Amino acid sequence: MQITSTNRVSVESDGTGVVAHVGLHALGAFADRLQLGHSLSSRITPRGERAPVHDRGKVLTHMALVLAGGGESCADIEHLRLQSDLFGDVASDSTVFRTFHELDGVALSDLAAATAQVRTMVWDRMGLTTSKDPVVLDIDASLIEVHSENKEGAAPNYKKGYGFHPMLCFADATGEALSSVLRPGNATANTVADHVGVLDAAIAQLPEVVARGHRAGDDSSLATRRVVVRADSAGCSEGFLAAARARNVGFFVTARSNSQVVNAVFDAEGCDVWLPALTADGELRDGAAVAELTSLIEQSTLPARTRLIVRREPLHPGAQRSLIPSLEFRYWGFWTDQDGDPRDLDATMRAHAHVENHIQRLKESGLTAMPFTRFAANAAWLFAVCLGGDLVRWFQLLCLSGAWKNARPKTLRWGLFHAPGRLIRRSRQLVVRVISGWPATDVLTVAYQRMALIT
């Protein structure tokens, strides 16, 4: 029985004919099939008298690969630069640093428009542009801790931490980060302007057939697809709900506790208004009940047809704050303007919890780094993080299958992205052979086959 964890070997430098990160090459090849780098380059205006040595769209695409692979700084691009057989001519970390500092707010808006073009192609491939299902958007903010007082915009937050407080909007069907805004750490969670801003930016990312009729100033009669936004209690403001209605966007927002809501819940107790709650699969949810309490409140300040739906469930350890104090139940409610059975709407609103998983994926892929001193450069970093996250989601949805479609970043890195291989030349062609016995070899080869079909 072997009791040592390794075999004794001699380690030497200058190895040739081997590569790492074969899966990241697959992700980069997929980006090339989508012409992501070309789309980004077309929106970046070169600075200076001479064209840059490294195309800026290519630099951002390479950084998306670095972030997907677990990188957290500009210096991590060196891992790609040392493998020119796979990734071509890769920029240095200083060039990457300059690139992020060249991107201002106008440039990021242009790059977002380029990303929207690629997103339309992806949605077409997945059949999402022709689907009749509503497009559900999820807005949430998250605290990012930093440990330096030299970063512009970093500030104390309400949890007594220090850093930034970005707000993001995701597409529930795919997990894509459609829009984001970097905010100082002391930015409040319920700022109406920020909610409306990320909503408008998210709508701008949707394919035209989906977005029309939902942009500010659009004729609502042009809309052919229903769009719905969900938010927690930070989005429960008259201004945000009015903005959603003005854009012909339905809403689900968590209700805040106030005298009207509390009185409505107390009045409903003992009445025959509670229905058994349902799970997302339509099964009965043990111990939980749902009731619509719209008739028990006065809502003149809310958009017309707004409904109040409340769920109660037995108290359990770790239960979050309730709408009303109770020793028996936890009460939680939300406002919505959507039609349907209150139990189905409750299940739809509970799915807003998916946003936590989406944010966590980004935090595991560079969101917590914020490596620069300048606020604008960190805003560009946030854009790159979301771009890398979307690229990975597109790759999963179009090129992978089974459990790999929703695998977390750690699983993707250990199983696919960092797969090692051996380089050989055959018939004037460079061939990569994944190491024998690698568990995900078949997954990689099928991914290459699928991306070859993308035109």
N, C-alpha and C positions, 0 to 999 in steps of 0.2 A: 504493500500500500504506500503510495507516494504521500509524503507529509509536507512537502514544500509546495508553495503556490506558483512557482515558475521553474522552468528548466534553465540550466546554466548555459549561457551563450556569450559570445564575444560580439560587441557592438562596434561597428565601424561606420564612418561617414561616406558620403559620395555614392549612395545607392542609386541605381538607374533601373528603368524598365518597370517601375511600380508606381501606382497612383493611389491616392486616397480620395474620399469624397466623390465616388462615382455617382451616387444618388443626387448630389448637388449639380453634377453635370447634366443629369436627366432633367432636373428642374430648370437649369439654364437653357437647355435645348428646347424645353417646352416654352419658355419665355420667348425664344427666337421664333418658334412656330407661330406664336401670337403676335410677333413683330412688336413686342413691348418696348424694347430699346429704341427701335426706329420711331415709334409713336412719341416717346418721351423726347428724343432728340429733336424732332420737328417743332417742338414747342419751346426749346431753349435757345435764346439768342446768345451767340458767342460774345465774350467780352474781349476787349483789346484789339489790336490791329491784325493779329494772326490767329488762325484757327487753332484751337487747343490740340495737343498731341493725342489726348484721350477723349473720345466722344463722351459727352456728359450723360447721354441716355444710357450708354454702355456702363458707365461708372455707377449710375444708380441701380441698374439691373444687377451688376456684380454685388453691390452692397445689399440688395434684397436677398441674394443667395447667401451672403455672409450672415445676415440676421436669421435667415431660415436655418442655418447650420449652427446657431447658438452664439454668434459673434456679438460683442458688446462695445466695440470701439472701431475707429478707423484702422488701427493697426492690425486688426484681425483679417483684413483683406490680404495680408501677406500669405496666408494659407492657400489662397487661390493663385496668387502671383507666382508661387513656387511650382505650380503645375500648369505650365503654359501649354503642354500637350492637350490638356482638357479644356482650359479656359481661355486660351489665346493670350493676347497682350493685355495684361491686367494693370491698372493704374497703381501707383504707390500710395501709401497711407497719407502722404502730404498732399497729393492730388485730390484724394477723397476729402480731406479736410478742407481744401480750398473750394471744392464743389459745393459742400454743404453751406459754406459761408457766402457763396455767390447767389444762393437761392433766396430771394425776398418774397414778400407776400404775393406780388404780381406773378412771379415765376411759378410759385406753388399753385396758383389758380390755373395757370396755363397747363401745368403738369397734371392737375386734376382733370382737366378737359381731355387730355390725351389718354389718361387712364379710363375715362368714361367710354372712349371709343373701343378700347380693348375689352372692357366689361360687356359692352353690347354684343361683341362677337362671342364671348364666352356664354352669355345668357342665351344667345341664339342656338349655340351648340347643345345646351342643356334643355332647350325647349321652354325656358322660363318666359320668353317674350310672347309666346302664344298661349300660355296657360291662362285659365280663367280664375285661378285662385287669387285672393287679395295679396298684395305685396305688403308684408308686415315689417315695419322699421322699429328698432329698439334703441332708445337714447339712454345713456347713463354716463356719469362722471366717475373718475377714480383718482385717488390720491397717489402721487408718486413721490417717494421719499428721496431726498438727496442729502449729501453730507458735506456740502461746501457752501459758504456764504458768498462766494464770488460769482455765482450763476445769476444772470439777470432774470428777474421775475420770480425767483425762488422766494418763498415767504412762509410764515407759520400758517398752519391750517387748523381747522376746528377740532381736530383730534390731537392737538398739541404736538403734531409733527412739523416737518419743514420740507418744502419742496414745491411741486407743481400740482395742478388739479385739472388735467385735460378732460374734455368732454368728447364723446364719440357717439356715432350712430351706425348701427349694424343692420344688415339684411338678415332677417331671421331664417329664411329658407336656405341660405348658403353660408352664413357666418362671416360674410365679407364686411370689412370696415369701410363703409361708404364715405364717411366724412369724419373729420376730427378737428379740434381746435385746442391749441396749447394755451393754458391759462395759468396765472400766478397761483401759488398755493393758497392764498387767502381769498380766491374767487369763491363766491357763494354757489351752492349747488342748485339754487332755484332762480338763477338769472334768466329772465325771459328772453333777452336778446341772444344769449348764447344758445338756448334751446331752439329758437327760431333759426338762427344762423346755421347750426348743424343740420337742421331739418331741410332747409333750402339747399344746402350743399349736397345732402344725401339724395334729394330728388333730382338734382342736376346730374348725379351719377347713374341714374336709371336710364335704360333705353328709351328712346323718344316715344315709342308706342306705349310705354308705361307711364312716362313722366308727363305727357301732355294733359292739360286740364288740371294739373296739380301744382304748377309753379305759381308764384306770386304774380297776380295780374292776368293769369290764364282764364279763358272762358271755360267754366266747369262743364259745359255741354260737350267739350272736345274729349273729355275723359272716356276711355274705353276700358279702363282697369281700375279696380278699387285699391286705394293705398291707405294703410292704417298705421298710426304711430303709437307706440307704447312707451310709458315712462313711469318712474316711481313718483313718490310724493313731491320730489323737487320740481316735477313738471306740472303739478297741480296748481296752476295759476290761471286766472281769467284771461290774461294776455296771451299765454301760450295756446290755450284752447281756442280763443278767438282767431289766432293766427292759423291754427290747423284748419278751422272751419273755412277761413278765407281762401285756403289752398285746396279746398275740397278733399281734405285728408281726415279720415276718421281717427278717433283717439280712444285710448285706454290709459288712464292715469290713476295712480294710487291715491285714495282719498285721505286727506288730513283730518285729524280729529278737531271738531269744533262743536259748538252747542247744538246746532241743527242736526248734525250727524249723530251725536250722542243721544239726543232726545228721540230721534227716529229709531235707533237700535233699542232703546228702553221700551218704546211704544210697541215694537214688533215682538218683544219677548212675551210669550204666552199666547200669541196669535197664531193662526193656522196659515202662516206665510212661508214657512221654512221647508225647502225641498232638499232631498239628499244630494250632496255634491257628487260630481263625476270626476273621474281621472281623465287624462288626455286620451286614453283609449276607450272612453265611454263607459267604463266600469264604475260601480258605486265606490265612493271614497269613505272608508269606515269612519264613523263618528262626526263627519263634517256635513254641514248644511249650508244652503245658499238661499237668500231672500232678496227680492227687489223692493227697495224702500223709497222709490221715487215719489210716490204719492204722499209720503210723510214729511217731505221737506219743501221749502220754498226756494226756487232756483232762478230768480229773475236775472241774476248777474251772469248766469252760465248760458252757453249756446242752447238754442232750442233743441228739444228732443234728447237732452242729456239725462242719462239714467244713473241712479245710485244702486249699486249691487254690493251686498255685504255677505261675507262668509264667516261662519263660526266653526270652531273645531276645539276639541278638548285640549286643555292646557297640557303642555309637555315640557320636559327640561330643555332649556335653551330657546324657548318660544320668544319671538320678537315682540316688541311693544304692541299692545292692543289698542283699538280705538277707544275702548272704555275699560275701566278697572273691573275685573271679574275674577272670582276664585274658581270658576268652573270652566269658562270658555275663553278663548282668544278670538277677538273680533278683528276682521280686516276687510276693507272695502275699496271700491274703485268707481270712478266715473267713466262712462262711455256713451257714445252716441250711436252705437251699432245696434241693429235689430237682432232678435234671436232669443232663444231660451236663456234665462239667467245662468243656468248651470253650464251651458256650453260657453257662454261668454266668460264665466269664471275660469274655466279650464284654459281658454285662450289667454286670459290675463296672467295666469300663473306661469305660462310659458315664457313670460318676460324674464324669468330667472335664467334663461339661456344666455343672456347678455353677460352674466358673470363669467361663464365659461369662455366666451369670446375675448373678454378683457384679459383673463388669465393667460390665454394663448399668446396674446401680444406681450404681456409682461414676461413671459418665458422666451420672448423673441426680440428683446432689445428695448422694450418700452420703458423699463426702469432705469436704463443707462443714463440718458440725457447727458452726453459727454462733453458738451461745449459750454463756454462761458456766455456767449451771446444768446439772447432769447430767440432771435430769428433763426439762428443755426439749429437750435434745439427744436424749433417748429419744423424745420426741414427734416430733421432726424425723425420726428413723429410721423411725417409723411412717408419716409422710407420704411419705417416700421410697419405702417398700415399697408404699404405697397407690397412688402415682403409677405405679410400675413395673407393678403389677397392672392398673391401668386401661389402660395402653398395651398390655399383652399381651392383655387381653380385646378391645380395639378391633382389634388385629391379627388375632386368631383369628376374630372374628365379622364384621368389616366389610371386611377386606382379603383379597387372594388372591395367589397366586404368591409371588415373592420378597419381597413386602412383608410377608408373615406373619411372617418372621423377620428383618426388616431391623433393623439396629442403630440406636441413638438418633441418631447423626449423619445417617444416611441419611433417617430419618423427619423430622428437623428441616429439612434442606435441601430435601427433596422434597415434604413434606406440611404439616408443622405451621406453617411460616412462609410459606406461600403468600400472596402479596398479591392484593388484589381491589379492585373499585370498587363503591361502594354506590349503588343507585338505588331509587327508590320507584315501584311499579307496582301499581295497583288496591289502594291502601291497604296494600300489603305491602312490606316491606323485602327487597330482593334483593341478593345479593352475586355479582358476576361476577368469577371468577378471571381474572387477567391473561391476555390472549391469548397462546397458545403455551406456557403453563406445562406442563412435561412430565407432571406427575402430575394434571392436571385431571380426566381420566377416572377415575382412582383415587378422587379425592375425591367426585365426583358419585355413583359407585357406592356408596361408603361411606355417604353420606347415604341412598341408596335402601335399603340393607340395614338400617341402624339404624331406619328407619321401620317395618320389619316386626317389631321387637321390642315385645312387649306385656307 
